[in-house]
Structures are given as C-alpha cells and as structure tokens.
Amino acid sequence: MRRGFLGLLIAFSLPLLAQTIQLNDKTLDSETPKLRVGKIAFDVEVRGVVNLRQSETWTVRNIAFVDGGQIVIRNNNLSLTVQGAVTATSGVPIIVAFPPNEKAPDGADGAPGRPGAPGGNGLAAGNVQLTFAQMPKSLLTLILAGQNGGNGGRGGRGIDGAAGSMGEAARSGGFNCLKAATPGQAGRPGGSGGAGGAAGACGRSGVLTLRGISPKLVDLRLNAASAGKPGMGGPGGSGGAGGAGGQGGGFCSAAPNGPNGAPGDRGLAGQRGETNCPPPLTYP
C-alpha cells in the first residue's frame, strides 16, 4: 500500500518537475511567480528580450538562453540561483541593464528668449547576483552600464527688436524751410537668445556579485554610461528696423532713416552633465 502511494506521488510529481517554462516578454508576468524563492525549481528557457518590471529573486533548476534570449533589468535588481546547468551562446549578452544607446529623455527647446529644459538624468543600473551550483560551459556575457543622460534643450531664439519711430516731417514756407525734417529713430536691439538646457548626468553602473562561479567565466563588459550633450544657446533676435526719416517738401529736404538696432547676443550653452560613472564592478 505504501509503495503504491509512493508510486502515485512520483507519477504525479514527474510531469511537474519536468516542466520547462518558456520565458519571454509576454509570459513574464504569468510565469514569474513560479520562479520566486520558495517555489519548486523549474527548467527555464529565456527566448527573446525579457524586460523586468521590478526587482526579482529567482531560483531555477536549469536555464538556457536561446533565440536571442536576454534579460533587461533596467534599474531593477536581479538575484538568480541556478541549481543545475546554464546554457548560453558565448559572446552574446544574457543580462543587460539597458538597451544599447538608450538615453534619458531630452529636454524641450525653449520658448522665444527662454532657456531650454535640462535633459533627464540617466537611471542607475540595477545590481545582479548570480549563484551557480555548476560552472557554465561557455563564457557568460553581461552589460551593467547605467542609462545615458538626455540632451539639454536648445535655448529659444531672442525676441526681435521693435522698429524705430518715424521722424517728423518738415514744414516749408512760401520762400524758405520753416522747420527741417527730423531723422527716424534707431531700431531697438534684438533680445538675447535663451541659454541651452543642462545635459543630463550619466547613470551609475551596476554591481555583479558571483557565488559558486569563477569570475574568469564571466565577461562583464566595462561599458559605462555617458552624459547627455548640453543644449545650444538660442540665436539672438534681429535688431529692429530704423524709423523712416521725416518727409521733406518745398524748400525742405527729407531727413535720413534711423539706424537699425543691433542683433541680440546668442544665449550661453547649457552646463555639462555629470560624467563620473565608472564601469561596473564584480564581487568577489
């Protein structure tokens, strides 16, 4: 009787233990609860790019990265314990913090005469802990650079200067000029362009912690995030046109036009973002 009960228990347990979870971006939310600590360890195949929504602690039996399988953690932490084998293609990153060349949002360009908005600061990369019971058969590649900073917005163009007023007309008498015409007034200078927005800072790199695996079997790329580019200062506004000279007539001559206003100055470039984002670290 006891043997029969054990046989039934084993029969029902084997399909469960043999189950392989197909993990992709569409199945992540439904399958993730099975991987968390305290659950039965399953075999996992990571297919395509899988974007973590939150920090995770997973325990799996065997894990394979196939068909471009890659886990993108962004600013989330990932603790992965593998009780069996790890299968991956050497040289192909299996865990990355951010997609290549991704950056924080750029700042908006400024309104006329106003500064550009600052670029967004890059997010810090999450940290990864790998705990393996077996050494992987191929080199595992990870990239834990932070997110690049966003570019500052361009400063707004300066406001154009107002035109000068027209000069007064002359007044002529029957035999001579009673009042000479006056010159037009000078145009007003153009306004200065707005300053460029500050560049966004680079995001901090992540930290990789290894347990049960030699660092020689992990290729942690020494990429680091970059700061964004400062926004350019906006061009100055055009100087206003000089006012027309007063009209002549009879014995009086017309007056000259006023000079045009000077153009406005270009706005200052935005400040540079923080660039001190060292490459990721490995412990131990």
DOBA-961868 format. One line per 3 residues: for each residue y, x, z of N, C-alpha, C, CB. Coordinates in steps of 0.05 Angstrom, whole numbers, plus 32768, in hexadecimal, padded with zeros to 4 digits. Atoms other than C-alpha are relative to their C-alpha. Glycine has a CB too. Layout:
# DOBA-961868
Y X Z Y X Z Y X Z Y X Z  ...
***
This chain:
# DOBA-961868
7FE8 8011 8000 8000 8000 8000 8019 8011 8000 8000 7FED 8018  7FE9 7FEE 7FFE 802F 8038 8013 8004 800F 7FE6 7FFC 8014 8017  7FFE 7FF2 801A 801F 805E 7FD2 800B 7FED 7FEB 7FE4 800A 7FF8
7FF6 8013 8014 802C 801F 7FAA 801E 7FFB 8003 7FF2 7FE6 8003  7FE3 8003 7FFB 8070 8016 7FCB 800F 8018 7FF6 8005 7FFB 801E  7FF2 7FE8 800A 8082 805E 7FBD 8000 8001 7FE2 7FF2 8019 800C
8000 8000 801E 806C 8056 7F75 8015 7FEE 7FF4 7FE4 7FF8 7FF7  7FEC 8012 8009 8098 801A 7F6C 801C 800C 8004 7FFE 7FE5 800E  7FE5 7FF4 7FFA 80D3 803F 7F8D 8006 8015 7FEB 8000 800B 801C
7FFB 7FEB 8013 80CA 807A 7F5F 8004 7FF5 7FE4 7FE8 8013 7FFF  7FFE 800C 801A 80C2 804E 7F22 801C 7FF4 7FFC 7FEC 7FEA 7FFC  7FE5 800C 8003 8103 802A 7F30 8016 8016 8002 8005 7FEC 8016
7FEC 7FEB 7FFC 8127 806B 7F43 8003 8012 7FE7 7FF9 8011 8018  7FFF 7FEE 8017 8116 8094 7F05 8014 7FF8 7FEB 7FE5 8003 7FF4  7FEC 8007 8014 813F 806C 7ED3 801C 8004 800A 7FFD 7FE3 7FF8
7FE5 7FFC 7FF5 817B 806F 7F02 8007 801E 8000 8001 7FF5 801C  7FFA 7FE3 7FFF 8174 80BA 7F0C 8002 800D 7FE5 7FEA 800E 8010  7FFF 7FF5 801B 816A 80C6 7EC2 8018 7FF7 7FF0 7FE7 7FF8 7FF1
7FE9 800B 800E 81A9 80A0 7EAF 8014 8016 7FFA 800D 7FEA 800F  7FEB 7FED 8008 81DC 80C9 7E88 801A 7FF0 7FFB 7FF8 800F 7FE6  7FE6 800D 8003 8225 80B3 7E8D 800F 800C 7FE9 8010 8002 801A
7FF0 7FF7 8016 824C 80B7 7E4D 801D 7FFC 8008 7FFA 7FEF 7FE5  7FE4 8001 7FF6 8292 80C9 7E65 8014 8006 7FEA 8003 8014 8017  7FEA 7FFC 8013 82CC 80BF 7E36 8019 7FF1 800B 7FF9 7FF6 7FE4
7FE7 800C 7FF5 8313 80A5 7E3D 7FFE 7FE2 8004 8017 8007 7FEE  8003 801D 7FFD 82FD 805D 7E35 7FEE 7FF8 8017 7FF5 7FF4 7FE6  8013 8006 7FEB 82C3 8060 7E67 8008 800C 801B 7FE5 8009 7FF8
7FF9 7FF2 7FE7 82E8 808A 7E9B 8002 7FEE 8018 801A 8010 7FFC  7FFB 8011 7FE9 82FF 8051 7EC7 7FE7 7FF2 800B 8015 7FEB 7FF9  8019 800E 7FF7 82BB 802E 7EC9 7FEB 8013 800A 7FF5 7FF0 7FE9
8015 7FED 7FF9 8290 806C 7ED0 8007 8013 8017 7FF8 8010 7FE9  7FF7 7FEE 7FEB 82BA 8095 7F00 7FF5 7FFA 801C 801E 8001 8001  800B 8005 7FE5 82A3 8071 7F40 7FE5 800B 8004 8000 7FE2 8005
801B 7FF5 7FFD 825C 8089 7F32 8000 801E 8005 7FF0 7FFA 7FE7  7FFF 7FE3 7FFE 8273 80D1 7F33 800B 800A 801B 8010 800C 7FEA  7FF2 7FF7 7FE7 8298 80D2 7F75 7FEC 8007 8015 8013 7FE9 800A
8011 7FF6 7FEB 827D 80F4 7FB2 7FF3 7FEA 8010 8010 8012 8013  800E 8015 7FF0 8248 80CC 7FD8 7FEF 7FEF 7FEE 8013 7FF0 800F  8010 8010 8013 822A 80AD 7F99 7FE9 8011 7FF6 8012 7FF6 7FE8
8017 7FF1 800C 81E9 80BF 7F75 800B 8011 7FE9 7FEB 7FEC 7FF5  7FF6 7FEE 8014 81F3 80FB 7F48 7FF3 7FF9 7FE5 7FF9 801D 8007  8009 8006 801A 81ED 80EA 7EFE 8004 8017 7FED 800F 7FE7 7FF5
7FFA 7FEE 8017 81E9 8113 7EBE 8019 7FF4 7FF2 7FE8 8003 7FED  7FE7 8009 800D 822C 8110 7E9A 8004 800F 7FE6 8018 8005 8013  7FF7 7FF4 8019 8241 811C 7E52 801D 7FF9 7FFC 7FEE 7FF6 7FE8
7FE4 8004 8005 828B 8125 7E48 8005 8002 7FE2 8012 8015 8010  7FFC 8001 801D 829E 810F 7E02 801D 7FFA 7FFA 7FEE 7FEA 7FF3  7FE4 8004 8007 82E3 8117 7DE4 8012 8007 8018 8005 7FE3 7FF7
7FEC 7FF9 7FEB 8322 811E 7E0E 8001 7FE9 8015 801C 8003 7FF3  8000 8012 7FEA 831F 80FD 7E52 8019 8006 8012 7FE5 8001 8011  7FE7 7FFD 7FF1 8362 80F3 7E76 7FFD 7FF4 801C 8018 7FF3 7FF1
8001 800B 7FE5 835F 80EE 7EC1 8018 7FEF 8007 7FFD 8018 8014  7FEA 8011 7FF7 8388 80B7 7EE0 8009 8007 801C 7FF8 7FE3 7FFF  7FFB 7FF9 7FE4 8385 80D2 7F27 7FEF 8018 8008 7FFB 7FE8 8013
8010 7FEA 7FF6 8369 810B 7F50 7FE3 7FF6 8005 800C 800D 801A  801C 8008 7FFF 831D 810A 7F51 7FEF 8015 800E 7FF4 7FF9 7FE5  8015 7FEF 7FF5 82E2 8127 7F78 7FE5 7FF6 7FF6 8001 8002 8020
8018 8009 800E 82A2 8123 7F4F 7FE8 8012 8008 8003 7FFF 7FE2  8019 7FF2 7FFD 8259 8136 7F5B 7FEE 7FF7 7FE9 7FF3 7FFC 801C  8012 8007 8016 822B 8138 7F1E 7FE7 8011 8002 800E 8004 7FE4
8018 7FEF 8000 81E5 8151 7F11 8003 8015 7FEA 7FE7 7FEE 7FFB  7FFA 7FEE 8016 81ED 8170 7ECC 8018 7FF5 7FF1 7FE7 8002 7FED  7FE8 8008 800F 822C 816F 7EA2 8001 800F 7FE6 801A 8003 8010
7FFE 7FF4 801A 8235 817C 7E58 801A 7FF7 7FF3 7FE8 7FF9 7FEE  7FE7 8006 800F 8276 8180 7E30 7FF9 8001 7FE2 8017 8014 8007  8009 8002 801C 8266 8168 7DE9 8015 7FF2 7FF0 7FE4 7FF2 7FFE
7FEE 800D 8012 828C 8151 7DAC 801D 8003 8008 7FFA 7FE2 7FFE  7FE5 7FFB 7FF8 82CC 8172 7DC3 8006 7FF6 801C 8013 7FF3 7FED  7FFC 800A 7FE4 82C2 815B 7E0B 8013 8011 800F 7FE5 7FFF 800E
7FEB 7FF2 7FF2 82FD 816E 7E35 800D 7FED 8015 8016 800B 7FED  7FF3 8010 7FEB 831A 8155 7E77 801D 800A 8003 7FF1 8003 801C  7FE4 7FFA 7FFC 8366 8153 7E7B 8009 7FF5 801B 8012 7FF4 7FE8
7FFA 8009 7FE4 837C 8151 7EC4 801D 7FFA 8004 7FF7 8016 8013  7FE3 8003 7FFD 83C8 8153 7EBB 8008 800B 801C 8009 7FE2 7FFC  7FF8 7FF7 7FE5 83E6 8157 7F02 7FED 7FF6 8016 801C 7FF8 8006
8014 8009 7FED 83A6 813C 7F22 7FED 8018 8007 7FF0 7FE9 7FF5  8014 7FEC 7FF8 8373 8166 7F49 7FE4 7FF7 7FF9 8003 8006 801F  801C 8007 8006 832A 8169 7F36 7FEE 8013 800F 7FFB 8002 7FE1
8015 7FF1 7FF3 82F0 8180 7F62 7FE6 7FF7 7FF3 8000 7FFB 801F  8018 8007 800E 82B0 8183 7F3A 7FE9 8011 800B 8003 8006 7FE1  8018 7FF4 7FF6 826C 8192 7F5A 7FE9 7FFA 7FEC 7FF9 7FF7 801D
8016 8003 8014 8232 819E 7F29 7FE6 800A 800E 8005 800F 7FE6  8019 7FF8 7FF3 81EC 819E 7F47 7FEC 800D 7FEE 7FF3 7FE8 800D  8012 7FF5 8014 81CA 81B3 7F07 800E 8012 7FEC 7FF1 7FEA 7FF2
7FF6 7FEF 8015 81DE 81D0 7EC4 801B 7FF7 7FF5 7FEC 8002 7FE9  7FE6 8005 800E 8222 81D5 7EA1 7FFD 800A 7FE3 8018 800E 800F  8002 7FF9 801C 8222 81D4 7E55 801B 7FFC 7FF3 7FEA 7FEE 7FF2
7FE6 8001 800E 8260 81E4 7E2D 8000 8014 7FE9 8018 8005 8013  7FFD 7FED 8016 8275 8208 7DED 8013 8016 8008 800A 7FF2 7FE7  7FF0 7FE9 7FF8 828F 824D 7DFC 801A 8001 7FF0 7FF1 801B 7FFD
7FE6 7FFE 800D 82D9 8254 7DED 800F 7FE6 7FFC 7FFD 800D 7FE5  7FF3 801B 8003 82E7 8209 7DEB 8008 7FF7 801C 7FED 7FEC 7FF2  7FF7 8008 7FE5 8311 81F3 7E28 7FF2 7FE6 8008 801E 7FFD 8001
800D 8019 7FF6 82EB 81C0 7E52 8012 7FF2 8014 7FE5 8007 800D  7FEC 800D 7FEE 8322 81B3 7E85 801B 800C 7FFB 7FF7 8005 801E  7FE5 7FF7 8004 836C 81B7 7E77 8012 7FEF 8011 8008 7FFF 7FE1
7FED 800F 7FF0 83A8 81A2 7E9E 8010 7FED 7FEE 8013 8012 800F  7FF0 8011 8012 83D4 8189 7E65 7FF9 8007 7FE3 801E 8005 8005  8004 7FFA 801D 83CB 8183 7E19 8012 8016 7FF7 8004 7FE7 7FEF
7FF0 7FEA 800A 83E5 81BF 7DF2 801C 7FF6 7FF7 7FF2 800E 7FE9  7FE5 8004 8008 8430 81C0 7DE8 800D 7FE6 800B 8002 7FFF 7FE2  7FF3 8018 7FF4 843C 8181 7E11 8017 8008 8012 7FEB 7FEF 8011
7FEA 7FFA 7FEF 847F 8180 7E34 800B 7FE7 800C 8016 800F 7FF0  7FF3 8017 7FF3 84A7 8154 7E62 8014 7FF4 7FED 800E 8009 801B  7FED 800D 8012 84D7 8123 7E42 801A 800F 7FFD 8007 7FE3 800A
7FE6 7FF4 8005 8516 813E 7E21 8016 7FEF 800B 8003 8005 7FE1  7FE8 800F 7FF7 855A 812B 7E3B 800E 7FF3 7FE9 8013 8013 800E  7FF2 800F 8015 8583 80F9 7E14 801A 800E 7FF9 8006 7FE3 800A
7FE7 7FF4 8008 85BF 8110 7DEC 8017 7FF1 800D 8003 7FFE 7FE1  7FE9 800C 7FF2 8603 8103 7E0C 8010 7FED 7FEE 8011 8016 800B  7FED 8011 800E 8634 80CC 7DF9 8018 8011 7FF8 8008 7FE8 8012
7FE9 7FF0 8008 8676 80E3 7DD9 800F 800D 8018 8013 7FEF 7FF0  7FF3 7FF2 7FEA 8694 8118 7E06 7FF1 8003 801A 801A 7FF3 8005  800F 7FFF 7FE8 865D 8112 7E39 7FE9 8014 7FFE 7FF5 7FE3 8007
8016 7FEC 8001 8627 8144 7E4D 7FE5 7FF3 7FF9 7FFD 800E 801B  801B 8009 8005 85DF 813F 7E36 7FF0 7FFE 8019 7FF2 8013 7FEC  8011 8004 7FE8 85AA 8129 7E67 7FED 8018 8003 7FF0 7FE6 7FFE
8013 7FEA 7FFC 857D 815F 7E86 7FE4 7FF9 7FF6 7FFF 8009 801D  801C 8004 8007 8536 8168 7E6C 7FEF 7FFC 8019 7FF6 8018 7FEF  8011 8004 7FE9 84FE 8152 7E99 7FF2 801A 8008 7FEB 7FEB 7FF9
800F 7FE9 7FF6 84DC 8185 7EC5 7FE2 7FFD 7FFB 8005 8004 801F  801D 8002 8006 8494 8195 7EB2 7FF1 7FFB 801A 7FF6 801A 7FF4  8012 8006 7FE9 845E 817A 7EE0 7FEF 8018 8007 7FEF 7FE7 7FFA
8013 7FEB 7FF7 8435 81AA 7F09 7FE4 7FF9 7FF8 8003 8005 801E  801C 8005 8007 83ED 81B2 7EF3 7FF0 7FFA 8019 7FF4 8018 7FF1  8012 8005 7FE9 83B7 8197 7F20 7FEE 8018 8005 7FEF 7FE8 7FFB
8012 7FEB 7FF9 8385 81C4 7F42 7FE3 7FF8 7FFB 8003 8008 801E  801C 8005 8006 833B 81CA 7F32 7FEE 8010 8012 7FF9 8007 7FE2  8015 7FF2 7FF1 82FF 81DB 7F5E 7FE5 7FFA 7FF3 8000 7FF6 801E
801A 8002 800C 82BC 81E9 7F3E 7FEB 800B 8013 8000 800F 7FE5  8016 7FF8 7FEF 827D 81EC 7F68 7FE6 7FFC 7FF0 7FFF 7FEF 801B  8017 8001 8011 823E 81FE 7F42 7FE7 800A 800F 8004 8011 7FE6
8019 7FF7 7FF5 81F5 8204 7F57 7FF3 8014 7FEE 7FED 7FE8 8005  800B 7FEE 8014 81E3 8229 7F17 8017 800D 7FF0 7FED 7FF2 7FED  7FED 7FF3 8011 8208 825C 7EEE 8000 7FF4 7FE4 7FFA 801F 7FFE
8000 800B 801B 8220 8240 7EAB 7FF6 8015 7FEC 801D 7FF7 7FF8  800B 7FEE 8014 81FF 825D 7E6D 8015 800B 7FEC 7FEA 7FF2 7FF0  7FEB 7FF6 8012 8240 8265 7E47 801A 8002 8010 8004 7FEC 7FE8
7FE6 7FFC 7FF3 8287 8279 7E59 800F 7FE5 8000 8011 8015 7FF1  7FF1 8019 7FFD 82B0 823D 7E73 801E 8006 7FFE 7FF9 7FF2 801B  7FE3 7FFC 8005 82F8 8238 7E5B 8010 7FEA 800D 8005 8002 7FE2
7FEE 8013 7FF4 832F 8217 7E83 801D 8009 7FFB 7FFB 7FFE 801F  7FE3 7FFA 8003 837B 8212 7E79 800F 7FEF 8014 800A 7FF9 7FE2  7FF2 800E 7FEA 83A4 8200 7EB6 801E 8006 8001 7FF3 8007 801B
7FE3 7FFD 8001 83EB 820C 7E9E 800D 7FE5 8006 8008 800A 7FE5  7FF1 8018 7FFB 841F 81DB 7EB6 800C 7FF4 7FE7 8016 8006 8014  7FF3 800D 8016 8446 81AC 7E8A 801A 800F 7FF9 8006 7FE2 8006
7FE7 7FF3 8008 847F 81CA 7E61 8018 7FEE 8007 8000 8006 7FE2  7FE8 800F 7FFA 84C6 81B6 7E73 800C 7FF3 7FE7 8015 8012 800D  7FF4 800D 8017 84ED 8186 7E47 801B 800D 7FF9 8005 7FE3 8007
7FE6 7FF5 8009 852A 819A 7E1E 8017 7FEF 8009 8000 8001 7FE1  7FE7 800E 7FF8 8570 8189 7E35 800C 7FF2 7FE8 8014 8014 800B  7FF3 800F 8015 8596 8156 7E0D 801A 800E 7FF6 8007 7FE3 800A
7FE8 7FF4 800C 85CF 816A 7DDF 8018 7FF2 800B 7FFF 7FFF 7FE1  7FE6 800C 7FF7 8616 8160 7DF8 800C 7FEE 7FEB 8013 8015 8009  7FF3 8012 8013 863D 8128 7DD8 8018 800D 7FF2 8009 7FE7 800E
7FE9 7FF6 800F 8672 8137 7DA3 8019 7FF8 800E 8000 7FF6 7FE3  7FE7 8006 7FF3 86B8 813C 7DBE 800F 7FE9 7FF2 8012 8019 8000  7FF1 8017 800B 86E7 8101 7DB3 8017 800B 7FEF 800B 7FEE 8017
7FEB 7FF7 8012 8717 8109 7D78 801C 7FFA 800D 7FFE 7FF2 7FE5  7FE5 8004 7FF6 8760 8112 7D89 800F 7FEA 7FF1 8010 801B 7FFE  7FF0 8016 800D 8792 80DB 7D7B 8015 800C 7FED 800F 7FEF 8016
7FEC 7FF7 8014 87C1 80E1 7D40 801C 8000 800D 8000 7FED 7FE7  7FE4 7FFE 7FF7 880A 80F5 7D4C 8010 7FE8 7FF6 800D 801A 7FF8  7FEF 8017 8009 8841 80C1 7D47 8012 8009 7FE8 8013 7FF8 8018
7FEF 7FFA 8017 886B 80BC 7D09 801D 8006 8009 8000 7FE7 7FEC  7FE5 7FFA 7FF9 88B0 80DA 7D0A 8013 7FE9 7FF8 8009 801A 7FF1  7FEC 8015 8006 88F0 80B0 7D07 800C 8004 7FE5 8016 7FFF 8016
7FF4 7FFF 801B 890D 80A0 7CC3 801D 8009 8002 7FFD 7FE6 7FF2  7FE3 7FF8 8002 8950 80BE 7CAE 8011 7FE7 7FFB 8004 8015 7FEA  7FED 8016 8006 898F 8093 7CA8 8017 800D 7FF0 800B 7FF2 801A
7FEC 7FF5 8012 89BC 80A1 7C6E 8019 7FEE 7FFE 7FF4 8005 7FE4  7FE7 800F 8005 8A05 808D 7C65 8007 8000 7FE3 8017 800D 8011  7FF7 8001 801B 8A2C 8082 7C26 8007 801B 7FF4 8017 7FED 7FFD
7FF7 7FE6 800B 8A43 80CA 7C20 7FF1 8018 800D 801E 8004 8006  800F 7FEA 7FF3 8A15 80F3 7C4F 7FE9 7FF4 8011 8013 8011 8013  8016 8008 7FEF 89D8 80F2 7C7C 8009 7FFC 801C 7FE9 8015 7FFF
7FF6 8005 7FE5 89E9 80D1 7CBD 7FEC 8009 8016 8005 7FE2 8003  8014 7FF8 7FEC 89A7 80E0 7CE1 7FE8 800B 7FF2 7FF8 7FE8 8013  8017 7FF4 800E 8971 8110 7CCB 7FE5 7FF4 800A 8000 801F 8005
801B 8009 7FF9 8928 80FB 7CCB 7FF3 8014 8014 7FEE 7FFC 7FE7  800E 7FEE 7FEC 88FD 8117 7D04 7FE3 8005 7FF7 8001 7FF3 801C  801C 7FFA 8007 88BA 813A 7CFA 7FEC 7FEE 800E 7FFA 801E 8006
8016 800E 7FF2 8879 8118 7D0A 7FF6 8010 8018 7FE8 7FFA 7FED  800B 7FF3 7FE8 885A 8126 7D4E 7FE5 800D 7FFA 7FFE 7FEC 8017  801A 7FF3 8003 881F 8155 7D54 7FE9 7FEE 8008 7FFF 801A 8011
8018 800F 7FF7 87D9 8137 7D57 7FF5 800A 801A 7FEA 8002 7FEA  800B 7FF8 7FE6 87B6 8138 7D99 7FE7 8011 7FFC 7FF9 7FE7 8012  8019 7FEF 8003 877F 816D 7DA3 7FE7 7FF0 8004 8001 8017 8014
801A 800D 7FFC 8736 8159 7D9D 7FF5 8006 801B 7FED 8009 7FEA  800D 7FFC 7FE6 870D 8151 7DDB 7FE9 8014 7FFF 7FF6 7FE5 800B  8017 7FED 7FFF 86DA 8184 7DF1 7FE6 7FF1 7FFE 8001 8010 801B
801B 800B 8001 8691 8178 7DE2 7FF3 8000 801B 7FEF 800F 7FEC  800E 8001 7FE6 8663 8165 7E1B 7FED 8018 8003 7FF0 7FE6 8002  8013 7FEA 7FFA 8638 819A 7E3C 7FE4 7FF8 7FF9 8002 8009 801D
801D 8005 8005 85EF 81A0 7E28 7FF1 7FFA 801A 7FF3 8017 7FF1  8010 8006 7FE8 85BB 8185 7E58 7FEF 8018 8008 7FEE 7FE8 7FFB  8010 7FEA 7FF6 8595 81B5 7E84 7FE3 7FFE 7FF6 8001 8001 801F
801C 7FFF 8009 8550 81CB 7E6E 7FEE 7FF8 8018 7FF8 801C 7FF5  8013 8006 7FEB 8515 81B0 7E95 7FEF 8018 8008 7FED 7FE9 7FF7  8010 7FEA 7FF5 84EE 81E0 7EC1 7FE3 7FFF 7FF7 8002 8002 801F
801D 8000 8006 84A7 81F6 7EB2 7FF0 7FF6 8017 7FF7 801D 7FF8  8011 8009 7FEB 846F 81D7 7ED9 7FEE 8016 800B 7FEF 7FE9 7FF5  8011 7FEC 7FF3 8447 8200 7F0A 7FE3 7FFF 7FF6 8000 7FFC 801F
801C 7FFF 8009 8402 8218 7EF5 7FED 7FF7 8017 7FF9 801D 7FF8  8014 8009 7FEC 83C3 81FF 7F18 7FF1 8018 800B 7FEE 7FED 7FF3  8011 7FEC 7FF3 8392 8224 7F44 7FE3 7FF8 7FFC 8007 8002 801F
801C 8004 8004 8348 822B 7F34 7FF0 800D 8017 7FF6 800C 7FE5  8011 7FF6 7FEB 8317 8232 7F6E 7FE3 7FFE 7FF7 8005 7FF0 801B  801B 7FFE 8009 82D0 8248 7F5F 7FED 8003 8018 7FFC 8017 7FEC
8015 7FFE 7FEB 8292 823E 7F8B 7FE5 8001 7FF2 8002 7FE8 8015  801B 7FFD 800C 824D 8256 7F76 8001 8009 7FE4 7FF2 7FE6 8002  7FFE 7FF7 801C 8266 8273 7F35 8011 8019 7FFF 800B 7FEA 7FEE
7FF1 7FE7 8002 827E 82B8 7F22 8019 7FFB 7FEE 7FEF 8016 7FF4  7FE8 8002 8011 82C6 82BC 7F07 7FFC 800B 7FE4 8017 800D 800E  8005 7FF4 801A 82A9 82E5 7ECE 7FF6 7FEB 7FEC 7FEC 8017 8003
800B 8015 8012 828A 82A5 7EB2 8015 7FEA 7FFA 7FE8 7FF3 800D  7FEB 8014 8005 82CD 8280 7EB0 8017 800E 7FF2 800A 7FF3 801B  7FE9 7FF6 800F 8304 828D 7E7D 8017 7FED 8007 7FFB 8000 7FE1
7FE8 800F 7FF8 8343 8273 7EA0 8017 800C 7FF0 8005 8001 801F  7FEB 7FF6 8011 8378 827A 7E6B 801A 8004 8010 8005 7FED 7FE8  7FE8 7FFA 7FF1 83B7 829B 7E85 8019 7FF5 7FF3 8003 801F 8003
7FE8 800E 800A 83E5 826A 7E63 8012 7FF7 8016 7FF7 7FE8 7FEE  7FED 800B 7FEC 8423 8255 7E88 8014 7FEE 7FF2 800F 8017 800F  7FED 8013 800C 8454 821D 7E7C 801B 800E 7FFA 8004 7FE8 8012
7FE6 7FF6 8007 8498 8229 7E5D 8016 7FEC 8008 8002 8006 7FE1  7FE9 8011 7FFB 84DC 820E 7E70 8009 7FF4 7FE5 8017 800E 800E  7FF5 800B 8018 84FE 81E0 7E3F 8018 8010 7FF6 8009 7FE3 8005
7FE8 7FF2 800C 8539 81F5 7E13 8019 7FF1 800A 7FFF 8000 7FE1  7FE7 800D 7FF8 8580 81E9 7E2C 800D 7FF1 7FE9 8015 8015 800B  7FF3 8010 8015 85A7 81B4 7E07 8019 800F 7FF6 8008 7FE5 800B
7FE9 7FF4 800C 85DD 81CB 7DD7 8019 7FF0 8009 7FFE 8001 7FE1  7FE7 800E 7FFB 8625 81BC 7DE8 8009 7FF0 7FE8 8016 8014 8008  7FF7 8011 8016 8644 8185 7DBF 8018 800D 7FF2 8007 7FE4 800A
7FE8 7FF6 800E 8678 8197 7D89 8019 7FF3 800A 7FFD 7FFD 7FE2  7FE6 800B 7FF8 86C1 818D 7D99 8009 7FEA 7FEC 8015 8015 8002  7FF5 8015 8012 86E5 8150 7D7D 8016 800C 7FEE 800B 7FEA 8011
7FEB 7FF7 8013 8714 8157 7D42 801C 7FFB 800C 7FFD 7FF1 7FE5  7FE4 8005 7FF8 875E 815F 7D4F 800C 7FE9 7FF1 8011 801A 7FFC  7FF3 8017 800D 8789 8123 7D40 8013 8009 7FEA 800F 7FF0 8015
7FEE 7FFA 8016 87B1 8122 7D00 801D 7FFF 8009 7FFC 7FEC 7FE8  7FE4 8000 7FF9 87FA 8134 7D05 800E 7FE7 7FF5 800E 8019 7FF5  7FF2 8017 8009 882A 80FA 7D00 8011 8005 7FE7 8012 7FF5 8017
7FF0 7FFD 8018 884E 80EE 7CBF 801E 8004 8007 7FFD 7FE7 7FEE  7FE4 7FFC 7FFC 8895 8108 7CBB 8011 7FE7 7FFA 800A 8018 7FF0  7FEE 8017 8006 88CF 80D7 7CBC 8009 8000 7FE3 8018 8001 8013
7FF8 8003 801D 88E3 80BC 7C78 801D 8007 7FFC 7FFA 7FE4 7FF7  7FE5 7FFA 8007 8921 80D5 7C56 800B 7FE9 7FEE 8002 801B 7FF1  7FF4 8014 8011 8950 80AF 7C28 801E 8006 7FFC 7FFC 7FE4 800B
7FE3 7FFB 8005 8995 80B4 7C08 8006 801E 8002 8011 7FF1 8014  7FF8 7FE4 7FFC 89B5 80F4 7C20 7FEE 800F 8014 801D 8002 8009  8012 7FF4 7FEB 897C 8101 7C53 7FE5 8008 7FF4 7FFD 7FEC 8017
801A 7FF7 8008 893D 8128 7C48 7FEB 7FF6 8014 7FFF 801F 7FFF  8017 8007 7FEF 88F8 8114 7C63 7FF9 8017 8012 7FE8 7FF7 7FEF  8009 7FEB 7FED 88DE 8139 7CA0 7FE3 8007 7FFC 8004 7FF5 801E
801C 7FF8 8004 889D 8160 7CA0 7FED 7FF1 8013 7FFE 801E 8005  8015 800B 7FEF 885C 8146 7CBC 7FFB 8011 8018 7FE6 7FFC 7FF0  8007 7FF0 7FE8 8846 815B 7D01 7FE6 800F 7FFC 7FFE 7FED 8018
8018 7FF0 8003 880F 818E 7D09 7FE7 7FF0 800B 8002 801B 800F  8019 800D 7FF6 87C6 8178 7D12 7FFA 800C 801C 7FE9 8005 7FEC  8008 7FF7 7FE6 87AA 817D 7D58 7FE9 8014 7FFE 7FF7 7FE8 8011
8015 7FEC 8000 877B 81B6 7D6A 7FE5 7FF2 8005 8005 8015 8016  801A 800C 7FFA 8730 81A7 7D69 7FF7 8006 801C 7FEB 800C 7FEC  800A 7FFB 7FE5 870C 81A1 7DAB 7FEC 8016 8002 7FF4 7FE6 800B
8014 7FEA 7FFC 86E0 81D7 7DC8 7FE4 7FF5 8001 8006 800F 801B  801C 8008 7FFE 8695 81D5 7DC2 7FF7 8000 801D 7FEE 8014 7FEF  800A 8001 7FE5 8672 81C2 7E02 7FEE 8017 8007 7FF2 7FE6 8005
8011 7FEB 7FF7 864C 81F4 7E2B 7FE2 7FF9 7FFD 8006 8007 801E  801D 8004 8002 8601 81FD 7E21 7FF5 7FF9 801C 7FF2 8019 7FF5  800C 8007 7FE6 85D4 81E0 7E57 7FF4 8017 800E 7FEB 7FEB 7FFB
800D 7FEB 7FF0 85B6 8209 7E8F 7FE3 8003 7FF9 8004 7FF9 801E  801C 7FFB 8005 8573 822A 7E86 7FEF 7FF6 8017 7FFC 801F 7FFC  8012 800A 7FEC 8538 820D 7EA9 7FF0 8016 800E 7FEC 7FED 7FF4
8010 7FED 7FF1 850C 822F 7EDC 7FE8 800A 7FEF 7FF6 7FF3 801B  8016 7FF4 8011 84DC 825F 7EB9 7FEC 800F 8010 800D 8013 7FEB  8012 7FF1 7FF0 84B8 827C 7EF4 7FE7 7FF0 8006 800D 8009 801B
8019 800F 7FFD 8474 825B 7EE9 7FE9 8013 7FF9 7FFF 7FE7 7FEE  8015 7FEC 8006 843E 8291 7EF0 7FE6 7FF3 7FF5 7FF9 8010 801A  801A 800B 800A 83F9 8289 7ECF 7FF0 7FF5 8017 7FF1 8016 7FF2
8011 800B 7FEB 83C3 8263 7EF5 7FF1 8015 800F 7FED 7FEC 7FF4  800F 7FEE 7FEE 839C 8283 7F2E 7FE3 7FF7 8003 800E 8003 801B  801C 8006 7FFB 8352 8288 7F3C 7FF8 8009 801C 7FEE 800D 7FEB
800A 7FF8 7FE6 8332 8288 7F81 7FE2 7FFA 8001 800F 7FF1 8018  7FF8 7FE5 7FF5 830B 82AE 7F97 8004 8014 7FEA 7FEB 800A 8014
***
